[in-house]
Amino acid sequence: MELSTRDVVARAIYTEVKEGRGSIHGGAYLDISHKPAEYVKKKLPSMYHQFKELADVDITTGPMEVGPTCHYMMGGIRVDAETGQSTVPGLFAAGEAAAGLHGSNRLGGNSLSDLLVFGKRAGKAAADHAKSVQSGALDNAQLQDAEREMLAPFERSDGEFPYEIHRELQDFMQSLVGIFRTEEDLQKALGELEKLKPRLQRMRADGSRMFNPGWHLTRELRSMVLISEAVTRSALARRESRGAHSRIDYPNFDDAWGKQNNIIVKRGNQMTLEQRPVSEMPAELKEILAEDK
């Protein structure tokens, strides 16, 4: 019972928190101390050591505070199934970064096999592509613009450090675009994302350019906000529940969504969403599925 699947446990924790029975930090208490100490250490060695070393909590003698978090992205860059090549010439992707084979959910362990199989395909295709094209000419003006953009945070004396923006983004995405979703929460999340965008332009960093996590975060936050908006707009449009996407206000399957994908594209400063039909399944795959049934 204590080692149920992660999606079942995560949804149970979410329900406890939303109904006012959560722990002080917005999670829940998981207690396995009724099991013998040696059993816990054998079955959950890394968890035992992490709680002991980082939180000074002995999970063999008392409860531990736990909470759900994002662990895998299902979706991503649109790629060719055989080569991993994207619609951007020369850009190849595989695994969690790419629109993969898992659909709305994935089986535990599949992410590793995904990387090994499709990572090999994408790597080989990228190498073949590199042999077939010539290096393009570099635009010095573009390079200088990119350099100025990267170094701008060091030049701001009155800007905002990125850590607070990062914390706010984590907090409202966790609470508004988390395990269970509603239209009201998703609309509110879009509003919060819009409020963050002007602050991204005023971020600053201090210290040197050598191993500077704060400076790195000023760049990474732009991508985090971009991806957060893409996820939120897709979740808002998908008025059904399927796999890891659960809408409280639309709890059932909608057959139409089994035949189309959400595609998010950034055009200028605007994120646009459109639906495209899912490609017809090849005959050989239909035969395999029919044999399994």
Disulfide bonds with the S-S distance in Angstrom:
none
